[in-house]
Amino acid sequence: MSKITIATLKAMKQAGDRFACLTAYDAIFAQIIDEAGVEVLLVGDSLSMVIQGHESTLPVTLDEMIYHTKAVSRGAVNALVMADMPFMSYNTEVQAVESAGRLMKEGRAHIVKLEGGRALVNTIKQLTSFGIPVCAHLGLQPQSVHKLGGYKVQGRDKYSAKIILEDALALEKAGADMVLLECVPMLLAEEITLALDVPVIGIGAGPHCNGQVLVLQDMLGITPGKQPRFTQNFLQGSNGIQAAIAAYAQAIKEGDFPSKQQSFTS
């Protein structure tokens, strides 16, 4: 696999080729995931839960995100490294530029991801004006879990679906290089994917997105408690972790994951 860039992912979308994304939080797993052919490594603020043991993504700090992004960037040779901007690190345009700049300069991220709709239009314009690539995160936004009243599927009614679609179009126009859709009905995700020129990554958003992402621990089936319906244990029946990650990437590229049974219809 050659070096993956944003241009690579856009070309894959235009060609109809799917790509894989997986979370990573350290150098060794980053190397393993990279070697398995996964195109995008997401240093997710999910590390607050799966690494630090918190109940939500809110407690993780910018310094901690930089630390883990730096570790992942050392292990990644070919994959694109995407880093989450943590809660309260992009409240203003000035703060957003400072936070994203640190994630790229110190953490060596290739692109940053931030949660929010049209309220972030000016923020994304400012970031991209400084040459900072951005992935916009729509649908279920874990940093707003208390506002949303829990981890719930978004866009189930016509009005909220229309808002998400309009947000996606507005953020693309503002300069977003990618869009991530979390926990939205698969028909809405398909509509957004077709409407946008930039690549769309899904998690719990059905099989029609250009790329798919899972939390590493969910994909390996080692997260305690009930698993979300959109995950799959690729470690079960495989010959070790490396084989499981390779099977995950292959299943995405061949269109076998996620299935309609792992998606939300409404």
Buried (B, 14 or more C-beta within 10 A) or exposed (E): BEEBBBEBBBEBBEEEBBBBBBBBBBBEBBBBBBBBBBBBBBBBBBBBBBBEEEEBBBBBBBEBBBBBBBBBBBBBEBBBBBBBBBBEBBEEBEBBBBBBBBBBEBBBBBBBBBBBBBEBBEBBBBBBEEEBBBBBBBBBBBBEBEEEEEEEBBBBEEEBBEBBBEBBBBBBEBBBBBBBBBBBBBBBBBBBBEEBEBBBBBBBBBBBBBBBBBBBBBBBBEBEEEEBBBBBBBBEEBEEBEBBBBBBBBBBBEEEBBEEEBBBEE
